[in-house]
Amino acid sequence: MKHVLLIMAALVWLLASCQQQRDVYTPDYVFRKGYTVRLVGGKALAPREAPKRIKRAIAAANKIVGKPYRRGGGHGRHHDSAYDCSGSVAFVLREAGMLKKGTTPVSGDFLRWGRPGYGKWLTVYVKPGHVFLIIAGARFDTTGSGRGVGPRWYTKSRRCTGFKVRHIPGF
């Protein structure tokens, strides 16, 4: 009987640990009129019903789309010639009034930004070493193919195992 309980406990532990190893992905992009951005020529068109701060975040992201990736880019200067992940996220959030001007957070600092959980309009996905945004249904990220490519909009989901999600209430 003791052996059976030990085997059952080991199986429960094994199953639980397997579930924790499951890959997690961002939500798929699904266009919903009035709620999601529409991507045209690599830029995002803000939904008409989006709050003003979200429209400002989308406009800010569009300003740096296509800039190259550079580690440390966007940290020394707000308007820079290249951006890394945290530099691009910080640029967007500062322009939207969601991050104090003059702050230069690195990716791990966003683990304390806002509150835990998903936002209605904007969600920050963060783990030590990388950070990206989902704004009005589309992903704004500096990695699309596993290497730094600079800030871009994406409609394809991405693996986000190990990321924490943060938001500002109301957004």
Rosetta silent file (secondary structure, phi, psi, omega in degrees, C-alpha in Angstrom):
SEQUENCE: MKHVLLIMAALVWLLASCQQQRDVYTPDYVFRKGYTVRLVGGKALAPREAPKRIKRAIAAANKIVGKPYRRGGGHGRHHDSAYDCSGSVAFVLREAGMLKKGTTPVSGDFLRWGRPGYGKWLTVYVKPGHVFLIIAGARFDTTGSGRGVGPRWYTKSRRCTGFKVRHIPGF
SCORE:     score description
SCORE:     0.000 S_00000001
   1 L     0.000  -40.218  179.779    0.000    0.000    0.000 S_00000001
   2 H   -62.874  -39.305  179.133    2.850    2.340    0.859 S_00000001
   3 H   -66.068  -39.477  179.870    4.446    1.707   -2.556 S_00000001
   4 H   -63.225  -43.007  178.681    1.180    2.413   -4.355 S_00000001
   5 H   -64.456  -39.876  178.066    0.851    5.776   -2.573 S_00000001
   6 H   -65.090  -41.779  178.520    4.449    6.674   -3.451 S_00000001
   7 H   -65.067  -42.394  179.094    3.889    5.754   -7.098 S_00000001
   8 H   -64.101  -42.085  178.684    0.651    7.778   -7.187 S_00000001
   9 H   -63.116  -41.022  178.563    2.387   10.775   -5.587 S_00000001
  10 H   -64.464  -40.323  178.410    5.208   10.527   -8.133 S_00000001
  11 H   -64.439  -42.673  178.737    2.692   10.387  -11.010 S_00000001
  12 H   -61.698  -44.608  179.246    0.817   13.429   -9.702 S_00000001
  13 H   -62.541  -44.017 -179.473    4.093   15.340   -9.402 S_00000001
  14 H   -62.641  -44.997  179.285    5.176   14.283  -12.887 S_00000001
  15 H   -64.393  -41.124  179.480    1.864   15.310  -14.451 S_00000001
  16 H   -64.699  -41.532 -179.870    1.894   18.644  -12.651 S_00000001
  17 H   -69.397  -32.851  176.259    5.446   19.385  -13.767 S_00000001
  18 H   -65.100  -38.828  179.625    4.582   18.456  -17.364 S_00000001
  19 H   -65.199  -34.438  179.896    1.706   20.910  -17.305 S_00000001
  20 H   -70.985  -23.407 -179.612    4.057   23.657  -16.145 S_00000001
  21 L   -83.707   -6.862 -178.026    6.363   22.964  -19.111 S_00000001
  22 L   -58.819  135.405  177.188    3.516   23.526  -21.605 S_00000001
  23 L   -71.531  142.589  179.535    4.253   26.249  -24.136 S_00000001
  24 L  -119.437  141.979 -178.737    2.077   29.338  -23.917 S_00000001
  25 E  -125.075  154.447  174.169    1.370   31.669  -26.826 S_00000001
  26 L   -66.361  160.484  177.704    0.018   35.192  -27.154 S_00000001
  27 L   -62.630  148.206  174.733   -3.556   35.450  -28.394 S_00000001
  28 L   -69.869  146.632  175.962   -4.045   35.187  -32.147 S_00000001
  29 L   -73.464  125.745  175.063   -4.845   38.417  -33.954 S_00000001
  30 L  -134.517  118.438 -178.204   -8.527   38.533  -34.871 S_00000001
  31 L   -67.512  126.821  174.116   -9.859   41.746  -36.382 S_00000001
  32 L  -129.561  112.969 -177.181  -12.809   43.158  -34.456 S_00000001
  33 L   -52.293  131.011  178.588  -14.172   46.431  -35.804 S_00000001
  34 L    87.689  -13.663 -176.998  -13.810   49.213  -33.275 S_00000001
  35 L  -119.253  -39.299 -174.945  -11.452   47.245  -31.021 S_00000001
  36 L  -105.211  152.945  175.472   -8.417   46.031  -32.968 S_00000001
  37 L   -70.480  156.826  171.246   -5.857   47.867  -35.035 S_00000001
  38 E  -112.974  131.148 -178.785   -5.713   47.334  -38.760 S_00000001
  39 E   -96.005  125.899 -179.880   -2.216   46.942  -40.194 S_00000001
  40 E  -135.113  116.538  178.847   -1.523   48.737  -43.470 S_00000001
  41 L    61.314   32.778  178.630    1.988   48.931  -44.902 S_00000001
  42 L    85.259   -5.409  179.083    3.577   47.925  -41.620 S_00000001
  43 E  -110.121  156.484 -178.681    1.811   50.649  -39.637 S_00000001
  44 E  -102.483  136.192  172.637   -1.207   50.296  -37.358 S_00000001
  45 E   -98.539  124.104 -176.648   -4.439   52.226  -37.757 S_00000001
  46 L   -69.777  141.821  174.634   -6.019   52.891  -34.373 S_00000001
  47 L   -66.995  144.035 -177.164   -9.588   51.743  -33.798 S_00000001
  48 L   -56.747  -37.990 -175.794  -12.041   54.615  -33.651 S_00000001
  49 L   -84.910   -0.814 -178.075  -13.301   53.649  -30.173 S_00000001
  50 L   -65.471  143.793  175.522   -9.849   53.341  -28.596 S_00000001
  51 L   -61.276  156.776 -177.414   -9.117   55.664  -25.657 S_00000001
  52 H   -54.614  -42.891 -179.410   -6.920   58.688  -26.395 S_00000001
  53 H   -64.034  -34.934  178.925   -3.887   57.188  -24.589 S_00000001
  54 H   -70.474  -39.996  175.859   -4.135   54.010  -26.676 S_00000001
  55 H   -61.746  -38.512  177.231   -4.300   56.057  -29.864 S_00000001
  56 H   -67.225  -37.619  178.146   -1.180   57.910  -28.683 S_00000001
  57 H   -63.585  -43.096  179.816    0.548   54.575  -27.942 S_00000001
  58 H   -64.945  -43.888  178.591   -0.260   53.311  -31.447 S_00000001
  59 H   -62.411  -39.307  179.177    0.958   56.563  -33.035 S_00000001
  60 H   -65.322  -44.913  178.782    4.182   56.359  -30.997 S_00000001
  61 H   -59.813  -42.484  179.641    4.802   52.765  -32.029 S_00000001
  62 H   -61.145  -30.954  179.837    4.267   53.749  -35.679 S_00000001
  63 H   -63.590  -30.673 -174.906    6.956   56.462  -35.314 S_00000001
  64 H  -109.758    1.423  174.974    9.654   53.875  -34.585 S_00000001
  65 L   -58.201  134.086  178.115    8.460   50.996  -36.792 S_00000001
  66 L    91.542  -11.947  174.830   11.270   50.017  -39.112 S_00000001
  67 L   -65.898  148.487  179.159   14.068   51.385  -36.931 S_00000001
  68 L   -72.395  163.908  175.574   16.866   48.847  -36.569 S_00000001
  69 E   -84.604  133.724  172.223   17.503   46.813  -33.444 S_00000001
  70 L  -147.322  123.448  177.608   20.379   47.958  -31.251 S_00000001
  71 L   -56.875  126.048 -177.330   21.053   46.741  -27.731 S_00000001
  72 L    87.528   -3.629  179.854   20.661   49.791  -25.519 S_00000001
  73 L   -67.670  133.464 -179.293   18.819   51.673  -28.273 S_00000001
  74 L    88.812    0.199  179.829   16.215   54.109  -26.958 S_00000001
  75 L   -96.374  -39.757 -179.598   17.790   54.270  -23.513 S_00000001
  76 L   -76.868  -34.502  179.918   20.254   57.112  -23.948 S_00000001
  77 L  -135.969  139.758  178.219   17.864   59.242  -26.010 S_00000001
  78 L   -61.724  -50.676  175.903   14.083   59.163  -26.250 S_00000001
  79 L   -96.205  107.225 -173.992   14.248   59.789  -30.022 S_00000001
  80 L  -122.900  172.712  179.348   16.997   57.438  -31.178 S_00000001
  81 L   -89.801  -12.826  179.310   18.193   55.905  -34.442 S_00000001
  82 L  -154.997  157.309 -176.638   17.660   52.308  -33.197 S_00000001
  83 E  -138.708  145.558  168.408   15.772   50.590  -30.360 S_00000001
  84 L   -99.312 -174.370 -174.553   15.969   47.428  -28.316 S_00000001
  85 H   -60.171  -52.294 -176.993   12.936   45.764  -26.732 S_00000001
  86 H   -71.354  -32.168  176.274   12.777   47.826  -23.544 S_00000001
  87 H   -63.981  -39.766 -179.768   13.736   51.024  -25.351 S_00000001
  88 H   -72.681  -40.452  177.799   10.854   50.618  -27.795 S_00000001
  89 H   -64.609  -43.328  178.938    8.316   49.698  -25.086 S_00000001
  90 H   -62.528  -41.260  178.355    9.467   52.634  -22.952 S_00000001
  91 H   -57.437  -50.135 -178.095    9.182   54.996  -25.945 S_00000001
  92 H   -61.564  -46.970 -176.973    5.590   53.912  -26.611 S_00000001
  93 H   -69.281  -36.147  176.403    4.523   54.101  -22.961 S_00000001
  94 H   -65.118  -45.505 -179.528    6.184   57.508  -22.383 S_00000001
  95 H   -62.454  -30.621 -179.761    4.522   58.952  -25.493 S_00000001
  96 L   -85.874   -2.874 -178.754    1.159   57.612  -24.284 S_00000001
  97 L    76.925   23.921 -178.738    1.612   59.139  -20.827 S_00000001
  98 L  -108.076    2.502  178.700    1.833   55.712  -19.171 S_00000001
  99 L  -146.775  135.339 -177.140    5.473   55.952  -18.104 S_00000001
 100 L   -58.893  132.092  177.646    7.214   58.871  -16.449 S_00000001
 101 L   -60.775  143.291  179.135    9.278   60.949  -18.883 S_00000001
 102 L    90.888  -12.663  177.919   13.004   60.582  -18.361 S_00000001
 103 L   -80.963  145.300  179.926   12.819   56.997  -17.107 S_00000001
 104 L  -130.847   69.248 -177.653   14.911   54.412  -18.944 S_00000001
 105 L   -70.296  147.679  169.628   13.743   51.007  -17.738 S_00000001
 106 L   -94.920  170.776 -171.037   15.336   47.766  -18.900 S_00000001
 107 H   -51.265  -48.953 -177.424   13.147   44.744  -19.640 S_00000001
 108 H   -61.260  -25.379  178.806   13.114   43.333  -16.088 S_00000001
 109 H   -63.882  -26.164 -179.469   11.974   46.689  -14.674 S_00000001
 110 H   -72.105   -8.454  174.517    8.623   46.192  -16.406 S_00000001
 111 H   -64.236  -19.326  179.789    7.930   43.300  -13.992 S_00000001
 112 H  -109.644    1.155 -179.090    6.896   46.075  -11.566 S_00000001
 113 L   -76.612  141.984  175.721    5.124   48.354  -14.071 S_00000001
 114 L    57.917 -141.239 -179.858    1.350   48.737  -13.728 S_00000001
 115 E  -128.118  157.603  177.702   -0.549   45.815  -12.238 S_00000001
 116 E   -63.885  148.556  174.513   -0.557   42.063  -12.892 S_00000001
 117 L   111.863  173.709 -177.758   -2.961   40.743  -15.505 S_00000001
 118 L   -84.226  140.936  174.166   -4.197   41.430  -19.011 S_00000001
 119 L   -92.347  160.862  177.556   -5.322   44.871  -20.113 S_00000001
 120 L   -72.705  -41.313 -175.763   -8.338   45.541  -22.290 S_00000001
 121 L  -110.841  -30.685 -174.481   -6.391   47.694  -24.756 S_00000001
 122 E  -142.985  128.666  177.315   -2.719   47.304  -23.820 S_00000001
 123 E  -131.289  133.876  174.863   -0.794   44.454  -22.185 S_00000001
 124 E   -97.457  127.195  173.301    2.919   44.311  -21.445 S_00000001
 125 E  -103.086  124.077 -173.166    4.502   40.846  -21.695 S_00000001
 126 E  -143.245  143.725  167.709    7.721   40.764  -19.698 S_00000001
 127 E  -150.746  160.866  177.342   10.412   38.476  -18.389 S_00000001
 128 L   -56.221  123.716  179.245   14.021   39.214  -17.529 S_00000001
 129 L   104.647  -17.845  177.876   15.703   39.741  -20.891 S_00000001
 130 E  -159.108  148.868  177.626   12.694   40.644  -23.051 S_00000001
 131 E  -149.682  142.587  174.774    9.544   42.762  -23.115 S_00000001
 132 E  -151.703  172.068 -176.128    6.901   43.451  -25.768 S_00000001
 133 E  -120.341  150.756  161.187    3.379   44.850  -26.076 S_00000001
 134 E  -114.866  118.430 -179.787   -0.015   43.789  -27.333 S_00000001
 135 E  -122.043  121.965  178.349   -1.897   46.969  -28.262 S_00000001
 136 L    47.361   42.544  172.293   -5.478   46.790  -29.508 S_00000001
 137 L    92.314  -11.320  179.987   -5.010   43.168  -30.552 S_00000001
 138 E  -114.289  150.953 -178.241   -1.672   43.371  -32.409 S_00000001
 139 E   -90.816  131.390  174.065    1.794   42.588  -31.102 S_00000001
 140 E  -112.597  114.092 -166.377    4.457   45.302  -31.072 S_00000001
 141 E  -149.418  159.155  175.895    7.792   43.551  -30.670 S_00000001
 142 E  -102.990    1.071  177.231   11.477   43.669  -31.602 S_00000001
 143 E  -129.590  116.939  178.722   11.721   39.929  -32.251 S_00000001
 144 L  -113.198  -25.842 -176.008    9.715   38.324  -34.964 S_00000001
 145 L  -128.329   23.928  179.226   11.940   35.475  -36.027 S_00000001
 146 L    92.180   -3.608  176.096   13.948   34.741  -32.898 S_00000001
 147 L  -136.414  158.223 -178.185   16.499   37.509  -33.397 S_00000001
 148 E   -64.403  122.715  179.734   16.403   41.261  -32.891 S_00000001
 149 E  -122.407   -0.489 -175.645   14.923   42.990  -35.930 S_00000001
 150 E    91.754  165.642 -174.653   13.826   46.288  -34.442 S_00000001
 151 E   -65.921  130.785 -179.124   10.325   47.406  -33.511 S_00000001
 152 E  -149.198  160.498  171.241    7.561   46.040  -35.747 S_00000001
 153 E   -93.000  142.502  178.295    3.865   45.162  -35.668 S_00000001
 154 E  -136.319  144.741  173.799    2.914   41.475  -35.887 S_00000001
 155 L  -105.483  -12.856  178.771   -0.384   39.646  -36.257 S_00000001
 156 L   -82.408  142.133  177.696    1.089   36.177  -35.634 S_00000001
 157 L   -69.455  162.444  177.584    1.085   34.853  -32.114 S_00000001
 158 L  -136.281  154.750  177.403    4.385   34.168  -30.406 S_00000001
 159 E   -65.429  132.356 -179.459    5.556   31.828  -27.720 S_00000001
 160 L  -135.562   30.233  175.920    5.437   33.567  -24.356 S_00000001
 161 L   -58.245  131.182  178.246    6.212   30.798  -21.883 S_00000001
 162 L    89.558   -8.929  178.683    7.702   32.353  -18.759 S_00000001
 163 L   -81.216  147.578  170.594    6.424   35.872  -19.458 S_00000001
 164 E  -100.846  151.297  177.792    4.389   37.818  -16.906 S_00000001
 165 E  -112.020  140.558 -177.386    1.591   40.092  -18.073 S_00000001
 166 E  -135.834  154.919  178.569    1.070   43.635  -16.775 S_00000001
 167 E  -155.598  170.350  170.075   -1.419   46.407  -17.511 S_00000001
 168 L  -106.641  126.919  179.890   -2.718   49.733  -16.286 S_00000001
 169 L   -50.674  136.119 -178.960   -6.276   49.505  -14.940 S_00000001
 170 L    93.338  -13.932 -178.956   -8.733   50.960  -17.435 S_00000001
 171 L  -125.433    0.000    0.000   -6.467   50.253  -20.386 S_00000001
